[in-house]
């Protein structure tokens, strides 16, 4: 399989507007790999996106993606669904327009919990469903969907909070022949690792929070750190999850601007954990399995 990490950032993209820090200035001047847009991965064999952040229009154009058949949504947070309006541009009719229905709409796949949580805020029925901009399908935790061309995808669910719905956050395991790739871009804090296939070739996974910036400054107060890490994955937890699952390769995404680390510093950090085959992703990164 051939994948492209369209965007490797998170809720705080890089550069942040008006910020002149040691990370944002070179990102603004040099672009990639210093600059990071929202979190999204494209699986070429399936013409499938995983997540649609606000910057998805720019990323699809930048990587010259000309066909999108599926959009898989991992969860309802706006930094992962805020660009869903891109479906209006996919399969749009030719001029002159007879109506506003797309001729070949993308299929948007998510859990029922995710649909329910974003339906009101994004006005899905009126803005997307009724106008034919997209077709919606639900995929339950553990359910498999045939995408054609020898590609299958299996949903791997996790709660966002202890005791919450098991499909509130979703990763998607794409398989073809002997290759398997799990794209679980965010919210793996409460993921039951027994659900993860034990023969993964590649795991595209959230990086997790750092306690300090690249130059050793605390990112949060002790009180806020305790509060946030009750329900947010830390980098140390990510490493433990990777050790447990032991995929052949792990590429980390959801890399926040607030971590204040440059690409070279991430590369040095990856070298410290070379035994885990962990890499820090960057926008436009191509992955072959």
C-alpha positions as CSV (number, residue, x, y, z in Angstrom):
1,X,0.0,0.0,0.0
2,X,1.0,3.6,-0.7
3,X,0.0,6.3,1.8
4,X,0.7,10.0,2.0
5,X,0.7,11.9,5.3
6,X,-1.2,14.9,4.0
7,X,-0.9,16.8,7.3
8,X,1.0,16.0,10.5
9,X,-0.2,18.8,12.8
10,X,-2.9,18.8,15.4
11,X,-5.2,21.3,17.0
12,X,-2.3,23.8,17.1
13,X,-0.8,23.8,13.6
14,X,2.6,25.2,12.7
15,X,3.2,28.1,12.2
16,X,0.6,29.6,14.6
17,X,-0.6,33.0,13.3
18,X,1.1,36.0,15.0
19,X,3.7,33.7,16.7
20,X,7.4,34.4,16.3
21,X,8.8,31.5,18.4
22,X,11.9,29.4,17.4
23,X,9.5,26.9,15.7
24,X,7.1,29.2,14.0
25,X,9.6,31.6,12.4
26,X,11.4,28.9,10.4
27,X,8.1,27.2,9.5
28,X,6.8,30.5,8.1
29,X,10.1,31.2,6.2
30,X,10.9,27.6,5.0
31,X,7.7,25.7,4.9
32,X,7.8,22.0,5.1
33,X,9.1,20.0,7.0
34,X,8.9,22.8,9.6
35,X,5.3,23.7,8.7
36,X,2.5,21.4,9.7
37,X,-1.1,21.5,8.7
38,X,-4.0,19.5,10.2
39,X,-4.0,15.7,10.7
40,X,-4.9,13.7,7.7
41,X,-3.7,10.6,5.9
42,X,-4.5,9.5,2.3
43,X,-4.5,5.8,1.3
44,X,-4.0,5.8,-2.4
45,X,-5.2,2.3,-3.3
46,X,-8.5,3.0,-1.7
47,X,-8.7,6.7,-2.7
48,X,-9.5,7.2,1.0
49,X,-8.9,10.1,3.4
50,X,-8.7,9.6,7.1
51,X,-10.0,12.8,8.7
52,X,-10.8,16.2,7.2
53,X,-9.2,19.1,9.1
54,X,-9.8,22.7,8.2
55,X,-6.8,22.7,5.9
56,X,-7.8,19.7,3.8
57,X,-8.6,21.7,0.7
58,X,-5.0,23.0,0.6
59,X,-3.4,19.6,1.3
60,X,-5.3,17.8,-1.4
61,X,-4.3,20.4,-3.9
62,X,-0.7,20.4,-2.7
63,X,-0.4,16.7,-3.1
64,X,-2.3,16.6,-6.4
65,X,-5.0,14.2,-5.2
66,X,-7.5,14.0,-8.0
67,X,-10.0,11.4,-6.7
68,X,-11.4,10.9,-3.2
69,X,-13.9,8.0,-2.9
70,X,-14.0,7.7,0.9
71,X,-13.5,10.0,3.9
72,X,-13.1,8.1,7.2
73,X,-13.6,10.2,10.3
74,X,-11.9,9.2,13.5
75,X,-13.9,11.3,16.0
76,X,-16.0,14.5,16.3
77,X,-13.4,17.0,17.3
78,X,-13.4,20.0,15.0
79,X,-9.7,19.8,14.1
80,X,-10.6,16.4,12.5
81,X,-13.9,17.2,10.9
82,X,-13.8,21.0,10.3
83,X,-12.9,20.6,6.6
84,X,-15.7,18.2,5.8
85,X,-17.2,20.7,3.4
86,X,-14.6,19.5,1.0
87,X,-17.2,17.0,-0.1
88,X,-18.9,19.8,-2.0
89,X,-15.9,19.8,-4.4
90,X,-15.8,16.0,-4.9
91,X,-17.8,14.7,-7.8
92,X,-19.4,18.0,-8.4
93,X,-21.6,18.3,-11.5
94,X,-20.5,19.9,-14.8
95,X,-21.7,23.3,-15.8
96,X,-24.3,24.4,-16.6
97,X,-25.8,23.2,-13.3
98,X,-29.2,21.6,-13.3
99,X,-29.1,21.1,-9.5
100,X,-26.7,21.0,-6.6
101,X,-26.4,17.2,-6.3
102,X,-23.0,15.8,-6.9
103,X,-22.8,13.2,-9.6
104,X,-20.4,10.9,-7.8
105,X,-20.3,11.9,-4.1
106,X,-17.7,10.6,-1.7
107,X,-18.7,8.1,1.0
108,X,-18.2,9.5,4.5
109,X,-17.6,6.7,7.0
110,X,-17.8,7.1,10.8
111,X,-19.2,5.5,13.9
112,X,-22.8,6.3,15.0
113,X,-21.5,8.1,18.0
114,X,-19.3,10.4,15.9
115,X,-22.3,11.1,13.6
116,X,-24.5,12.0,16.5
117,X,-21.9,14.3,18.0
118,X,-21.2,16.3,14.9
119,X,-24.7,16.2,13.2
120,X,-26.0,19.3,14.9
121,X,-22.8,21.4,14.8
122,X,-22.2,20.7,11.1
123,X,-25.9,20.6,10.1
124,X,-25.1,17.3,8.3
125,X,-28.6,16.5,7.0
126,X,-29.3,19.9,5.5
127,X,-25.9,20.8,4.2
128,X,-24.5,17.5,3.1
129,X,-27.1,14.7,3.0
130,X,-30.1,16.4,1.5
131,X,-28.1,18.1,-1.2
132,X,-26.3,14.9,-2.2
133,X,-22.8,16.2,-1.4
134,X,-21.9,13.0,0.4
135,X,-23.2,9.5,1.2
136,X,-22.9,8.4,4.9
137,X,-22.1,5.0,6.2
138,X,-21.7,3.8,9.8
139,X,-18.9,1.4,10.7
140,X,-19.1,-0.2,14.1
141,X,-16.2,-1.2,16.3
142,X,-14.7,-4.4,14.9
143,X,-16.7,-4.3,11.7
144,X,-15.0,-4.7,8.3
145,X,-15.9,-2.9,5.1
146,X,-14.8,-4.0,1.6
147,X,-13.5,-1.1,-0.4
148,X,-12.9,-3.0,-3.6
149,X,-9.7,-3.7,-5.4
150,X,-8.6,-6.2,-2.7
151,X,-8.7,-3.5,0.0
152,X,-10.6,-4.0,3.3
153,X,-10.8,-1.7,6.3
154,X,-11.7,-2.7,9.8
155,X,-12.8,-0.2,12.5
156,X,-10.9,-0.2,15.8
157,X,-12.8,1.7,18.4
158,X,-11.9,3.4,21.7
159,X,-13.7,5.5,24.3
160,X,-12.8,9.2,24.7
161,X,-13.3,8.9,28.4
162,X,-13.3,5.9,30.8
163,X,-16.7,4.1,30.5
164,X,-17.7,6.0,27.4
165,X,-18.9,4.6,24.1
166,X,-16.4,2.2,22.6
167,X,-16.8,3.9,19.2
168,X,-16.3,7.5,20.3
169,X,-12.8,7.4,18.7
170,X,-12.0,5.2,15.8
171,X,-8.9,4.0,14.0
172,X,-9.0,2.3,10.7
173,X,-7.0,-0.8,9.8
174,X,-6.5,-1.1,6.0
175,X,-5.4,-4.5,4.7
176,X,-4.4,-5.7,1.3
177,X,-2.9,-9.2,0.7
178,X,-0.3,-9.5,3.4
179,X,0.0,-5.8,4.2
180,X,-1.8,-4.1,7.1
181,X,-1.8,-0.5,8.2
182,X,-3.6,1.0,11.2
183,X,-4.4,4.7,10.9
184,X,-5.4,5.8,14.4
185,X,-4.5,9.5,14.3
186,X,-5.7,10.7,17.7
187,X,-7.3,9.8,21.0
188,X,-5.6,6.5,21.8
189,X,-5.5,7.1,25.5
190,X,-8.1,4.5,26.4
191,X,-7.5,2.2,23.4
192,X,-7.7,-1.5,24.3
193,X,-4.5,-2.7,22.7
194,X,-5.9,-6.3,22.5
195,X,-8.1,-4.9,19.6
196,X,-5.0,-3.9,17.6
197,X,-3.8,-6.6,15.1
198,X,-0.5,-8.1,16.3
199,X,1.0,-8.3,12.8
200,X,0.9,-4.6,11.8
201,X,3.3,-3.4,9.1
202,X,2.6,0.2,9.9
203,X,0.9,2.2,12.7
204,X,0.1,5.9,11.9
205,X,-0.5,7.1,15.5
206,X,-0.8,10.3,17.5
207,X,2.5,11.5,19.0
208,X,1.2,12.4,22.5
209,X,1.8,15.3,24.8
210,X,5.3,16.3,25.9
211,X,6.0,17.6,29.4
212,X,8.5,20.2,28.1
213,X,9.4,22.0,24.9
214,X,12.5,21.3,22.9
215,X,14.5,23.8,24.9
216,X,13.3,22.4,28.3
217,X,10.6,24.9,29.1
218,X,7.5,23.4,30.8
219,X,4.6,23.4,28.4
220,X,1.9,23.4,31.1
221,X,1.7,24.0,34.8
222,X,1.8,21.0,37.0
223,X,-1.9,21.4,37.8
224,X,-2.9,21.6,34.1
225,X,-0.6,18.8,33.1
226,X,-2.3,16.5,35.6
227,X,-5.7,17.6,34.4
228,X,-5.0,17.2,30.7
229,X,-3.2,13.9,30.9
230,X,-6.2,12.3,32.7
231,X,-7.7,12.1,29.3
232,X,-5.0,12.9,26.8
233,X,-2.2,10.6,25.6
234,X,1.3,11.5,26.5
235,X,4.4,10.8,24.5
236,X,5.6,8.3,27.1
237,X,2.2,6.5,26.9
238,X,2.6,6.4,23.1
239,X,6.0,4.7,23.5
240,X,4.5,2.1,25.9
241,X,1.7,1.4,23.4
242,X,4.1,0.9,20.6
243,X,6.2,-1.4,22.7
244,X,3.2,-3.5,23.5
245,X,1.8,-3.7,20.0
246,X,5.3,-3.9,18.3
247,X,4.4,-2.9,14.8
248,X,7.1,-3.2,12.1
249,X,7.0,0.6,11.8
250,X,5.3,3.5,13.6
251,X,4.9,7.0,12.2
252,X,3.8,9.7,14.6
253,X,1.3,12.4,13.7
254,X,-0.8,15.0,15.6
255,X,2.4,16.9,16.3
256,X,1.3,20.1,18.0
257,X,2.9,23.5,17.7
258,X,2.8,23.9,21.5
259,X,5.5,21.2,21.7
260,X,8.0,23.8,20.2
261,X,10.3,21.3,18.6
262,X,12.1,21.5,15.3
263,X,12.3,18.6,12.7
264,X,15.9,17.9,13.7
265,X,15.0,17.6,17.3
266,X,12.3,15.1,16.5
267,X,14.8,13.2,14.4
268,X,17.2,13.1,17.4
269,X,14.4,11.9,19.6
270,X,13.5,9.1,17.2
271,X,17.1,8.0,17.3
272,X,16.8,7.5,21.0
273,X,14.1,5.0,20.4
274,X,15.5,3.3,17.3
275,X,14.7,-0.1,18.7
276,X,11.0,0.8,18.4
277,X,11.2,1.9,14.7
278,X,9.4,5.1,15.6
279,X,9.5,8.1,13.3
280,X,8.0,11.6,13.5
281,X,5.9,12.3,10.4
282,X,5.9,15.5,8.3
283,X,3.5,16.9,5.8
284,X,3.8,15.3,2.4
285,X,5.6,12.2,3.8
286,X,5.1,9.1,1.6
287,X,4.8,5.7,3.2
288,X,5.1,2.3,1.4
289,X,4.0,-1.0,2.9
